[in-house]
Amino acid sequence: MAEVGANIFLIWPWWVWLWVAVIAFLVYLFCRFVLCI
């Protein structure tokens, strides 16, 4: 099962990783400027 999960992650297209990075960055900015005043 672990190998299957790794294969699923490896076959993700580039735009999926791009969205993950963008969402993570937005969450970081939100936490830094809104919640961590």
MARLUMNU-961919 format. One record per atom (N, C-alpha, C): residue number from 1; x, y, z; atom name; chain. Coordinates in nm, 3 decimals, decimal comma. Each point is the difference from the previous one (the first is absolute). Last residue first. Layout:
N
+-----+---------+---------+---------+-------+--------+
: num :       x :       y :       z : atome : chaine :
+-----+---------+---------+---------+-------+--------+
: NUM :       X :       Y :       Z :    CA :      A :
...
+-----+---------+---------+---------+-------+--------+
This chain:
37
+-----+---------+---------+---------+-------+--------+
: num :       x :       y :       z : atome : chaine :
+-----+---------+---------+---------+-------+--------+
:  37 :  -0,097 :   3,874 :   1,467 :     N :      A :
:  37 :   0,026 :   0,144 :   0,013 :    CA :      A :
:  37 :   0,070 :   0,026 :   0,134 :     C :      A :
:  36 :  -0,152 :  -0,419 :  -0,267 :     N :      A :
:  36 :   0,120 :   0,020 :   0,082 :    CA :      A :
:  36 :   0,035 :   0,147 :   0,010 :     C :      A :
:  35 :  -0,372 :  -0,169 :  -0,260 :     N :      A :
:  35 :  -0,012 :  -0,066 :   0,129 :    CA :      A :
:  35 :   0,114 :   0,034 :   0,094 :     C :      A :
:  34 :  -0,017 :   0,198 :  -0,440 :     N :      A :
:  34 :  -0,134 :   0,012 :   0,058 :    CA :      A :
:  34 :  -0,005 :  -0,057 :   0,141 :     C :      A :
:  33 :   0,402 :  -0,002 :  -0,280 :     N :      A :
:  33 :  -0,049 :   0,138 :   0,004 :    CA :      A :
:  33 :  -0,136 :   0,016 :   0,069 :     C :      A :
:  32 :   0,230 :  -0,433 :  -0,043 :     N :      A :
:  32 :   0,100 :   0,097 :   0,044 :    CA :      A :
:  32 :  -0,060 :   0,139 :   0,019 :     C :      A :
:  31 :  -0,262 :  -0,366 :  -0,166 :     N :      A :
:  31 :   0,036 :  -0,023 :   0,140 :    CA :      A :
:  31 :   0,095 :   0,108 :   0,050 :     C :      A :
:  30 :  -0,121 :   0,010 :  -0,456 :     N :      A :
:  30 :  -0,118 :   0,024 :   0,083 :    CA :      A :
:  30 :   0,035 :  -0,014 :   0,147 :     C :      A :
:  29 :   0,329 :  -0,111 :  -0,318 :     N :      A :
:  29 :  -0,021 :   0,145 :   0,007 :    CA :      A :
:  29 :  -0,118 :   0,033 :   0,091 :     C :      A :
:  28 :   0,082 :  -0,454 :  -0,081 :     N :      A :
:  28 :   0,110 :   0,058 :   0,077 :    CA :      A :
:  28 :  -0,019 :   0,151 :   0,016 :     C :      A :
:  27 :  -0,297 :  -0,230 :  -0,278 :     N :      A :
:  27 :  -0,027 :  -0,033 :   0,140 :    CA :      A :
:  27 :   0,107 :   0,060 :   0,090 :     C :      A :
:  26 :   0,065 :   0,038 :  -0,460 :     N :      A :
:  26 :  -0,110 :   0,086 :   0,043 :    CA :      A :
:  26 :  -0,036 :  -0,026 :   0,146 :     C :      A :
:  25 :   0,323 :  -0,279 :  -0,199 :     N :      A :
:  25 :   0,052 :   0,136 :   0,014 :    CA :      A :
:  25 :  -0,107 :   0,096 :   0,049 :     C :      A :
:  24 :  -0,122 :  -0,444 :  -0,102 :     N :      A :
:  24 :   0,083 :   0,002 :   0,120 :    CA :      A :
:  24 :   0,054 :   0,141 :   0,026 :     C :      A :
:  23 :  -0,240 :  -0,070 :  -0,397 :     N :      A :
:  23 :  -0,089 :  -0,006 :   0,116 :    CA :      A :
:  23 :   0,081 :   0,006 :   0,129 :     C :      A :
:  22 :   0,242 :  -0,021 :  -0,402 :     N :      A :
:  22 :  -0,071 :   0,127 :   0,010 :    CA :      A :
:  22 :  -0,090 :   0,002 :   0,124 :     C :      A :
:  21 :   0,227 :  -0,402 :  -0,105 :     N :      A :
:  21 :   0,094 :   0,102 :   0,044 :    CA :      A :
:  21 :  -0,071 :   0,134 :   0,020 :     C :      A :
:  20 :  -0,251 :  -0,354 :  -0,178 :     N :      A :
:  20 :   0,036 :  -0,030 :   0,139 :    CA :      A :
:  20 :   0,092 :   0,107 :   0,056 :     C :      A :
:  19 :  -0,108 :   0,022 :  -0,456 :     N :      A :
:  19 :  -0,113 :   0,039 :   0,084 :    CA :      A :
:  19 :   0,030 :  -0,025 :   0,147 :     C :      A :
:  18 :   0,319 :  -0,148 :  -0,308 :     N :      A :
:  18 :  -0,007 :   0,147 :  -0,002 :    CA :      A :
:  18 :  -0,113 :   0,049 :   0,089 :     C :      A :
:  17 :   0,047 :  -0,461 :  -0,074 :     N :      A :
:  17 :   0,102 :   0,047 :   0,095 :    CA :      A :
:  17 :  -0,003 :   0,152 :   0,007 :     C :      A :
:  16 :  -0,279 :  -0,190 :  -0,315 :     N :      A :
:  16 :  -0,048 :  -0,037 :   0,133 :    CA :      A :
:  16 :   0,098 :   0,049 :   0,106 :     C :      A :
:  15 :   0,107 :   0,046 :  -0,456 :     N :      A :
:  15 :  -0,092 :   0,103 :   0,047 :    CA :      A :
:  15 :  -0,061 :  -0,033 :   0,135 :     C :      A :
:  14 :   0,299 :  -0,303 :  -0,233 :     N :      A :
:  14 :   0,070 :   0,116 :   0,058 :    CA :      A :
:  14 :  -0,097 :   0,103 :   0,056 :     C :      A :
:  13 :  -0,153 :  -0,520 :  -0,007 :     N :      A :
:  13 :   0,048 :   0,098 :  -0,098 :    CA :      A :
:  13 :   0,057 :   0,123 :   0,069 :     C :      A :
:  12 :  -0,004 :  -0,508 :   0,210 :     N :      A :
:  12 :  -0,073 :   0,126 :   0,002 :    CA :      A :
:  12 :   0,057 :   0,094 :  -0,105 :     C :      A :
:  11 :   0,162 :  -0,446 :   0,119 :     N :      A :
:  11 :  -0,064 :   0,024 :  -0,129 :    CA :      A :
:  11 :  -0,084 :   0,127 :   0,000 :     C :      A :
:  10 :   0,242 :  -0,159 :   0,389 :     N :      A :
:  10 :   0,097 :   0,023 :  -0,107 :    CA :      A :
:  10 :  -0,068 :   0,035 :  -0,132 :     C :      A :
:   9 :  -0,254 :  -0,118 :   0,391 :     N :      A :
:   9 :   0,061 :   0,132 :   0,014 :    CA :      A :
:   9 :   0,093 :   0,030 :  -0,116 :     C :      A :
:   8 :  -0,193 :  -0,423 :   0,015 :     N :      A :
:   8 :  -0,106 :   0,098 :  -0,022 :    CA :      A :
:   8 :   0,059 :   0,141 :   0,010 :     C :      A :
:   7 :   0,278 :  -0,360 :   0,109 :     N :      A :
:   7 :  -0,020 :   0,010 :  -0,145 :    CA :      A :
:   7 :  -0,108 :   0,103 :  -0,033 :     C :      A :
:   6 :   0,081 :  -0,101 :   0,451 :     N :      A :
:   6 :   0,113 :   0,074 :  -0,055 :    CA :      A :
:   6 :  -0,017 :   0,017 :  -0,150 :     C :      A :
:   5 :  -0,316 :  -0,264 :   0,223 :     N :      A :
:   5 :  -0,015 :   0,140 :   0,036 :    CA :      A :
:   5 :   0,112 :   0,084 :  -0,058 :     C :      A :
:   4 :   0,030 :  -0,462 :  -0,052 :     N :      A :
:   4 :  -0,109 :   0,052 :  -0,082 :    CA :      A :
:   4 :  -0,021 :   0,148 :   0,029 :     C :      A :
:   3 :   0,305 :  -0,233 :   0,266 :     N :      A :
:   3 :   0,055 :   0,021 :  -0,134 :    CA :      A :
:   3 :  -0,107 :   0,057 :  -0,094 :     C :      A :
:   2 :  -0,127 :  -0,119 :   0,436 :     N :      A :
:   2 :   0,089 :   0,116 :   0,005 :    CA :      A :
:   2 :   0,055 :   0,030 :  -0,139 :     C :      A :
:   1 :  -0,259 :  -0,390 :   0,062 :     N :      A :
:   1 :  -0,083 :   0,122 :   0,000 :    CA :      A :
:   1 :   0,087 :   0,126 :   0,000 :     C :      A :
+-----+---------+---------+---------+-------+--------+
